[in-house]
C-alpha cells in the first residue's frame, strides 16, 4: 500500500456513541487500538468501551480540537453527525473516513438519490419536493407513492404513504413543509442489502447479501444468504461496489435494494457506516463489519468476508421488555448453543428502540429462521 497504515496502539476517534459505536469500539479495542468517542449523551452505549468519552456536541470546538490532536484517524457511526465537523477534522490533517462529503450526500435523500442516478444506477422514480409549488407538477409518474423527508428520517420515521395529489399536499403539511422526496411505490418482491468495505480503489470487498424483512418501518429480521436468485445477489454486490467507487468512498458502506417483479433491482438508500442488516457478520463471517470499519480507516486491507454458516439476525426492540423495564426471558436464547445474544447497554427500554439483537447459526437459512422465530416467541 502507498500510505503507511495506522497500527495499534493508536487512538481512533468516532463521532457518535450508540450501539454501532459500541460495536466499533469493541472491535478496535480487541485489535489493540484505543478509542475516543464524541457523543453528547452521558450514557452513550459506546462510552463503556471507550478510553475517552468527550461528552460534548458534535460541533463543539474544544472537543473537535481534542480529536484532531489525539486521534490518528476518525470515523462516524451514523450519517446525521455534522458533516462540516468531519470536513474540519480532515482539513486539520486527520484521516477521516468516510469523508464529510460522502456523509453530506447520505444525509439528504434528494442529494442521495440524485447522486445514485448520476452514477448510472437505478432508483425508484422520485420527485424532489422543496416547496409546496413542486406538487403543482404532474405527479402521475410518482403516485401512489411515499412522501419522505429529505433529512433525519430513519426506521420509517418521516414517511407518509399517499395516493392522490390532495393526500400529498396534506402529508407535506403534516411534515411541516420540510424538503421531501415523493417516491413511487413499486411492486416489491423483497428487500436485500449489501455491506461494502473499500480502503482504496483496488481494495474493495463485499459481504454476502442479506435478505431483510421490516415491521413498522424498522428492520426485523435479516436472512443470510439471501433467498434470491444468485444472479440478483451478484448484481446487487456489483451495484454496491460501483456506488462506492463513484463516491470515492473509504470505509464501510451499506446499500439497501428493492427487488421488484421481473427481477429488477433498484437502490433504495445508502448508509455511510456499518448497518443493522450487517450485524450477522459479528458471528457468521470471518471478519465483522466493525473490524472492517477499523481496517478501512487505518489503511489496512479489508478482511475476508467468507460466510462460515447460514445465519438469521433478529432485532430486539424495547417492546420485548416488560413493565418498568423488566428483562425478557433469556433462558431459551442463552441456552441455545447456536444462538448469540448481543445487548447494547441502553439504560431505558422504549417501544421501537433497538436494545439488542441475536443471531442464530444453522445448517441452512430456513432452519435458522424457524429457530430464530421460535426463540423470539419465548422472550415475552
C-alpha positions in Angstrom: 0.0 0.0 0.0 1.2 3.5 -0.7 0.0 5.0 2.5 1.6 3.9 5.8 -1.1 2.1 7.8 -2.1 3.2 11.2 -1.2 0.5 13.7 -2.1 -0.3 17.4 -2.0 1.2 20.0 -3.0 4.4 18.0 -6.1 6.3 19.2 -9.1 6.1 16.9 -11.9 8.6 17.1 -15.6 8.0 16.4 -18.4 10.6 16.1 -21.4 9.0 17.8 -21.7 6.7 20.8 -24.7 4.5 20.0 -24.7 0.7 19.5 -22.8 0.9 16.3 -20.1 3.0 18.1 -20.1 0.4 20.9 -19.5 -2.5 18.5 -16.8 -0.4 16.7 -15.1 0.3 20.0 -15.2 -3.4 20.9 -13.6 -4.4 17.5 -11.0 -1.6 17.8 -10.0 -2.5 21.4 -9.8 -6.2 20.5 -7.3 -5.3 17.8 -5.2 -3.3 20.2 -6.3 0.3 19.4 -7.5 2.9 21.8 -10.8 4.7 21.2 -12.2 8.2 21.8 -16.0 8.6 21.5 -17.6 12.0 20.9 -21.2 12.0 21.9 -23.3 14.4 23.9 -25.2 11.6 25.7 -23.6 11.0 29.1 -25.0 7.4 28.9 -23.9 6.7 25.4 -23.6 2.9 24.9 -20.1 3.2 23.3 -18.7 5.1 26.3 -18.5 2.0 28.4 -16.0 0.5 25.9 -14.0 3.7 25.1 -10.8 5.0 26.6 -12.1 8.6 26.4 -15.7 9.9 26.2 -15.9 13.5 25.1 -19.5 14.3 26.3 -20.0 17.3 24.0 -22.0 18.3 20.9 -20.6 17.2 17.5 -19.9 20.8 16.7 -18.1 21.6 20.0 -14.8 23.3 19.0 -12.8 22.1 22.1 -13.9 18.5 21.5 -13.0 18.7 17.8 -9.6 20.1 18.6 -9.1 17.3 21.1 -9.9 14.7 18.4 -7.6 16.4 15.9 -4.8 16.5 18.5 -5.1 13.0 19.9 -6.6 10.7 17.2 -4.7 9.1 14.3 -8.0 8.7 12.4 -11.7 9.5 12.8 -14.9 7.8 11.6 -18.6 8.0 12.3 -21.4 5.6 13.4 -24.3 7.5 11.9 -25.0 9.8 9.0 -26.7 12.6 10.9 -23.5 13.8 12.5 -22.3 17.2 11.4 -20.6 16.8 8.0 -18.8 20.1 8.5 -17.2 18.8 11.6 -15.8 15.9 9.6 -14.6 18.3 6.9 -12.9 20.4 9.5 -11.1 17.4 11.0 -9.9 16.4 7.5 -8.6 19.9 7.0 -6.5 19.6 10.1 -4.8 16.6 8.5 -6.7 13.8 10.3 -7.6 10.9 8.1 -11.5 10.9 8.1 -13.5 8.1 6.7 -16.0 8.2 5.2 -15.4 11.8 4.0 -17.6 14.6 5.1 -18.7 15.0 1.5 -19.9 11.4 1.4 -21.8 11.8 4.7 -23.4 15.0 3.4 -24.8 13.1 0.4 -26.2 10.4 2.6 -27.8 12.9 4.9 -30.1 14.2 2.3 -32.4 12.0 0.2 -32.6 14.4 -2.6 -28.8 14.6 -2.9 -28.5 10.8 -2.3 -31.0 9.7 -5.0 -29.7 12.3 -7.5 -26.1 11.1 -7.0 -27.1 7.4 -7.4 -28.9 8.3 -10.7 -25.9 10.3 -11.9 -23.7 7.2 -11.1 -25.8 5.3 -13.6 -27.6 3.2 -11.1 -31.3 2.6 -10.7 -33.7 4.1 -8.1 -37.4 4.2 -7.8 -38.9 7.2 -9.8 -38.8 10.2 -7.5 -39.5 13.9 -7.4 -37.7 16.4 -5.2 -40.2 18.5 -3.2 -38.5 21.5 -1.9 -41.7 23.7 -1.6 -45.4 23.2 -2.0 -45.2 24.5 -5.5 -43.3 21.4 -6.6 -46.6 19.5 -6.0 -48.1 21.5 -8.9 -46.2 19.3 -11.3 -47.7 16.2 -13.0 -47.4 13.7 -10.1 -48.9 10.7 -12.0 -45.4 9.1 -12.5 -44.9 9.1 -8.7 -48.3 8.0 -7.4 -49.2 6.1 -5.5 -46.1 6.9 -3.6 -44.3 7.7 -0.3 -43.5 11.2 0.7 -40.3 11.1 2.7 -38.5 13.9 4.5 -35.2 14.7 2.8 -33.3 14.7 6.1 -33.3 13.0 9.5 -35.8 10.2 8.6 -34.9 6.7 9.8 -36.7 3.5 10.8 -39.8 4.5 9.0 -40.0 8.0 10.6 -40.8 11.0 8.4 -42.6 8.9 5.8 -46.2 9.1 4.6 -47.9 7.0 2.0 -50.0 9.0 -0.4 -52.3 8.0 -3.3 -53.5 11.4 -4.6 -52.3 14.9 -5.1 -54.6 16.0 -2.3 -53.0 13.4 0.1 -49.6 14.5 -0.9 -50.4 18.2 -0.1 -51.8 17.2 3.3 -48.8 15.0 4.0 -46.4 17.8 3.2 -48.3 20.0 5.6 -48.1 17.3 8.3 -44.4 17.1 7.7 -44.2 20.9 8.3 -43.2 21.6 4.7 -39.7 20.2 5.1 -37.9 19.4 1.9 -39.0 15.9 0.8 -38.9 13.4 -2.0 -42.0 11.8 -3.5 -41.1 8.3 -4.4 -43.2 6.0 -6.4 -44.3 2.7 -4.7 -43.1 -0.2 -6.7 -44.2 -3.9 -7.0 -41.9 -5.2 -4.3 -40.8 -8.8 -4.1 -38.3 -8.5 -1.2 -35.6 -6.3 0.1 -31.9 -7.0 0.3 -28.7 -5.2 1.4 -25.0 -5.3 0.7 -22.2 -4.1 3.0 -19.2 -2.9 1.1 -15.7 -2.2 2.5 -13.4 0.0 0.5 -10.0 1.1 1.8 -8.5 2.0 -1.6 -9.6 1.9 -5.3 -8.1 -1.6 -5.7 -9.1 -2.8 -2.2 -12.9 -3.4 -2.1 -14.8 -6.3 -0.8 -18.5 -7.0 0.0 -20.2 -9.3 2.5 -22.8 -11.9 1.5 -26.1 -10.3 0.5 -28.7 -10.1 3.3 -32.5 -10.6 2.8 -34.3 -8.1 5.0 -37.8 -8.0 6.5 -39.2 -5.0 8.2 -42.0 -4.4 10.8 -43.5 -0.9 11.2 -40.6 0.6 9.2 -37.9 -1.0 11.4 -35.7 -3.9 10.4 -37.0 -7.0 12.0 -35.1 -10.0 10.5 -32.1 -10.4 8.2 -31.5 -13.7 6.5 -28.1 -14.7 5.1 -27.6 -15.9 2.5 -30.5 -14.0 0.9 -33.1 -16.3 -0.6 -32.9 -14.7 -4.1 -31.5 -15.9 -7.4 -27.7 -16.0 -7.5 -27.7 -13.5 -10.4 -29.7 -11.0 -8.3 -27.3 -11.3 -5.4 -24.3 -10.8 -7.7 -25.9 -7.8 -9.4 -26.6 -6.2 -6.0 -23.0 -6.7 -5.0 -21.7 -5.2 -8.2 -24.1 -2.2 -7.9 -23.0 -1.5 -4.3 -19.3 -1.6 -5.3 -20.0 0.7 -8.3 -21.7 3.2 -5.9 -18.7 3.1 -3.5 -16.4 3.7 -6.4 -18.5 6.6 -7.7 -18.3 8.2 -4.2 -14.6 7.5 -4.0 -15.6 6.0 -0.7 -13.3 4.9 2.1 -14.9 2.9 4.9 -17.9 0.7 5.3 -20.9 1.4 3.1 -24.3 -0.2 3.4 -26.6 -0.2 0.3 -30.2 -1.2 0.5 -32.1 -2.5 -2.5 -35.7 -3.3 -3.6 -36.1 -6.5 -5.6 -39.0 -6.0 -7.9 -41.2 -8.2 -10.1 -39.2 -9.3 -13.1 -36.0 -9.5 -11.1 -35.5 -5.7 -11.4 -33.1 -4.3 -8.8 -33.2 -0.6 -7.6 -31.3 1.1 -4.9 -33.5 2.3 -2.0 -30.8 4.1 0.1 -27.3 4.0 1.4 -25.8 4.4 4.9 -22.2 5.6 5.2 -21.4 3.3 8.1 -22.0 -0.3 9.4 -25.6 -1.2 9.2 -28.2 -3.1 11.2 -28.5 -5.7 8.4 -24.8 -6.4 8.8 -24.9 -7.5 12.4 -24.9 -11.1 11.3 -21.2 -10.6 10.5 -20.4 -10.5 14.2 -20.9 -14.3 14.4 -21.2 -15.7 10.9 -18.3 -14.3 8.8 -14.6 -14.4 9.0 -14.4 -10.6 9.6 -17.1 -8.5 11.1 -18.3 -5.2 9.5 -16.9 -3.4 12.6 -13.5 -4.8 12.2 -13.7 -3.8 8.5 -14.5 -0.2 9.7 -11.4 -0.2 11.8 -9.3 -1.7 8.9 -10.5 0.8 6.3 -9.9 3.9 8.5 -6.4 2.6 9.4 -5.4 2.0 5.8 -5.3 -1.8 6.2 -6.5 -4.3 3.6 -10.1 -5.4 4.1 -10.5 -8.7 5.9 -12.0 -11.7 4.1 -15.8 -11.9 4.2 -16.4 -15.7 3.9 -19.7 -16.8 5.4 -18.9 -19.8 7.6 -22.6 -20.5 8.4 -26.1 -19.5 7.2 -27.5 -17.1 9.8 -30.6 -15.2 10.8 -30.4 -11.9 12.7 -33.4 -10.8 14.8 -33.7 -7.3 16.2 -34.7 -6.9 19.8 -36.7 -3.7 20.4 -37.8 -2.2 23.7 -41.3 -3.7 23.1 -39.8 -7.1 24.3 -39.0 -5.7 27.7 -41.8 -5.8 30.3 -43.4 -3.2 32.5 -40.9 -0.8 34.2 -38.1 -2.3 32.1 -38.4 -5.9 33.3 -35.9 -8.1 31.4 -37.1 -10.5 28.7 -36.9 -14.2 29.5 -33.4 -15.0 28.3 -33.4 -18.7 29.3 -34.0 -20.4 26.0 -31.9 -17.9 24.0 -28.9 -18.2 26.2 -29.1 -22.0 26.4 -29.3 -22.5 22.7 -25.7 -23.4 21.7 -26.1 -21.9 18.2 -27.6 -18.6 19.2 -25.6 -15.5 20.1 -27.1 -12.6 22.1 -25.8 -9.0 21.7 -27.2 -6.3 24.0 -26.4 -2.6 23.5 -26.2 -1.4 27.1 -29.0 1.1 26.8 -30.5 2.1 30.2 -34.1 2.6 29.2 -36.2 0.3 27.1 -38.8 2.1 24.9 -41.2 0.9 22.3 -39.4 0.8 18.9 -36.0 1.4 20.4 -33.2 -1.0 19.3 -32.0 -2.6 22.5 -30.0 -5.5 21.0 -30.1 -8.4 18.6 -29.4 -12.1 18.4 -28.0 -14.3 15.7 -28.9 -17.9 15.0 -26.5 -20.0 13.0 -27.7 -23.2 11.4 -27.1 -25.6 8.5 -29.4 -23.6 6.2 -31.2 -20.3 6.3 -34.7 -21.7 6.6 -33.7 -23.8 9.6 -32.1 -20.7 11.2 -35.2 -18.6 10.5 -37.5 -21.2 12.1 -35.4 -21.5 15.2 -35.0 -17.7 15.5 -38.7 -17.2 15.4 -39.3 -19.9 18.0 -36.7 -18.3 20.3 -38.3 -14.9 19.9 -41.6 -16.3 20.9 -40.1 -17.3 24.3 -38.8 -13.9 25.2 -42.0 -12.2 26.2 
